[in-house]
C-alpha cells in the first residue's frame, strides 16, 4: 500500500484511499439517525466503499456505466458515488424533487442502468417512469420502510449490497487485489460525474466533469480558504447541485474534512446548531430568512433584552466589520464590541449554529448590503463567490480582507476571465471547467470559444482599481440606451430593491434617451412608517400616491444614482424619472411570474400610458387597468399617477482602491 | 426495463385467525340504548373499519372493546378468552392501544415525552431506581428511548422531537398520538377518527402510516372514520352501524353496494 501514497492523486477513489491511510481515525461522515449522531472514520468509510464497490460489481455495474443517485444528503448516497467511481462507473445525481417528466428525461438521456435512491418515495417515482428509461435495470435503496412487499429481484437494500461485498472481500485476497487494480486504473481524464443543470430554458444539460480537473479546482480553493481535516460541514444542499458536489464532496475528499448529514430536511436548522460547522454555504435567501426570524423573535423578548440587543447591534454595525477586516478601531469601541460579543453576538451565533464558522459563502443572487454586513458585523466571515456548474463552481471568490457586498470578488486561483467587448459577457477558463455537455456537441460548441474559454451568459465588468468582478445581469437582458451606453435593468432594479421600502422595480431604457423606473412600495415597511408618522391612508393606492412617500422614494433613487455615478460603465444609466405604481404587481394579473420575477415586457405594454409619460415630460398620467381579484372576479382600477424627476450626478471616475 | 411491482405480494401475515370477537353486545345508558345486539369479529392482521352516521354508536363500540364501558349484554372475546369486566389499563396491557377523536396528549410535554408515556406499561424498574435515574433504570430508559426513536423515525417527526405538543398543528398532534399508541407495541390498534380535521395531504400521509403500521409491524387495526374514500381504500372489511344496530358487514365493495348503507348515508324518502 505504500506506493499508493506516492501515486498521483488524480481520482476521488485514490483520494479516499489516501485519506484512509493518512487520516484513518479521523471522522469523515456523520449522520443523525434515531436522534443520535452516528459517525464513520475515513478508514471505516474506505472499508464500506470497497465492500460496496465489490457488491456493485456483482450486480453487474461496470466501468463507464451510469448510476443515478436520487435522494437527500445521506452518507450511503455519498458512498454510492464513491463506490461507483471506484470501479470506474459514473454517478449521475438527480434532483430528488424533480417532476416525473424531468426525471425520466434526465435518466434516459444519461443512459443510467443503475439507480441508488433514498427510500420508497424515490423507488415509486422511478418505477412510475420506468417505461421511459429502458436501460434502468437495477435499483438500490437506503431506507427500506414500506418496501418489504416489493418484488426484490431487481431491488436491493444498499446495506445488503455492502454486506455481500464484504463477505467476498474477506473470502479471497484476489477480490481485494482486483479492486485495488480498478482504483489504480482510474485516470485524471476519466469522466468523474455528470451534473444536470436545472434548465430554466429548455431541457437540462448534462455537464461532464473529469476527475483530474475537479480535483485540481478543489485543491486550489481548499488552499484559498485554508480548509483542513479539522473542518466540518453540514451537507444540506441538493446532491445534484454543483454546490454540494463541489463544496462538500470534492473539497471534503481533498481536504479530508468531515461531512455531517442532517437527520431530515426539516431538522437541518436544528442539526446545524448541534454540529456547528466551520465552513458553510447558503444562498442569500437563507440568510435573509434567518435574520427576519431573529428580528421577529426579538420583538417578543423582554424590554431589557430588546434594549440590549438593539444597542449592541448598533455597536456591531458601526465597528464590527472594521474589526473583522483588521482596520484601525479605537480602544473604546473594541471594548464595547467585546462586551457585545459576550452578551449578544456569541449567543446569537450559537443559536443560529454559526459559532464555529471560519468561512461562509453566499452566491446565486445579489445580496443586500445591509443583510451582508449584518452577518459580517457579528464577526462571521461571510464572503461572496461567483460560479457555475460548467466551471465546477468557482469563477471568482472574495479573499479574506477584500470583502464587499457589491462585488463577487477577483478571479479565483488559476482562473482566467475576460469580458467580451461587444456584449459585456463574462468568459472564463478555469482549472475545473467541464469537458462538454453529455451527448450535445452543438450546445458545447455554442458555449465554448475556439480558444477554450467558456461563456457564462452573464454580463459583468471589472471594477477599476480593485479587479473585483461585478455581475450586472443576464447577458441577453443587457441592452443599450439610445446614446449607446450600457443599460442593465436588473442591476438597477436590484440596487433599489435593497431598500426595505421598495418591493418591486421595473426599469425601462432600451433604445431610449435615459433610464426611468416604475416602483412598487412595500406596504409593510411603508405602512409601518405611516403609522409612526401619523400619515393617514385608506388604501394602497392612496399611500403610494402620498407626497411624503414620494419624498422618501425620491431619496432612495437619488442615493442609487450617486452609487451608479461612481461606476464608469453605469454612470450613464442613472435614473432620470420615476413613478410609484398605484397597484402592486401581481402574478394573478400576469405581471409577475409564479416565482415572483417581473415580466418586464408585459408590464411595459400593460402600462404603456405610464411609460409614455415617463418619457414625454408630463408630470402626471391617467391609467386604468383590469385586475383579477383573489376570488377570480375582474375589476378595473383607475388612477392618476405622478411622475417625478430624480437627481442625476456627474460621473466620477470610480472609487480609488 | 425494470420489473418491480409494488404491493403484489401478500403481507406475509396470516389473516384469518380471529383476534377479537364481539357477540350480541348491547350497551345502555339509562334508557338510551347506544348499541343493541351487535356482533362482528376482527381478524388478526386486518384493517377493520367501523363506519356509520353520527350517533350510530361507533365510539361507544370502541370504548367497549377498550374497556372504557362494559356492555350490559353480550360478550367480547379477545385472543380466545371471554372478557370479564376490565379496566382500560388492563386492556392496554393485554395489547390494545387507541387514539382519541379529540386529541388527548399532554400539551405541555414534548413529542418525545408524550410518546415515551406510551412505554409506561413496559417499564419494569421500580420507583427507587427511577428516582435515582441510575443503574437498571438508566439501562431501561435507554432501551425505551431507542424504541421511541424508531417510532419518531417511522412517523417522520424528527423535526418536532423536542417541541411541546401544544404548539404543534392539529395534523401533527394526531401523528404524535398515533406514535404514543404505537409505543405500546399493541396487537390491536384502535383509531378513533384518525383523519378528522385534516387536509388532503395530511390525510394521505396518515393513510400511508396506517398501512405501513399494518404491514411492517403486522398490527391489527380497527378504525372509525368518516371519509368514505379513505375507509374504502384502507380497510379489508367494513362494519356499518346505524342507531346502534349493525346494518352491514363485509368487504368495501359489498358494503358500498348495500342498499341499507346507501339509505343510511343518503336518507330515504318518507
Interface residues (C-beta under 8 A of the other chain):
Chain A: X32 X33 X34 X35 X36 X123 X124 X126 X127 X130 X131 X133 X134 X136 X137 X138 X139 X145 X146 X148 X149 X150 X151 X152 X153 X154 X155 X263 X264 X266 X267 X270
Chain B: X1 X2 X3 X4 X5 X6 X7 X8 X9 X10 X11 X12 X145 X146 X149 X150 X152 X153 X154 X156 X158 X159 X161 X208 X212 X215 X216
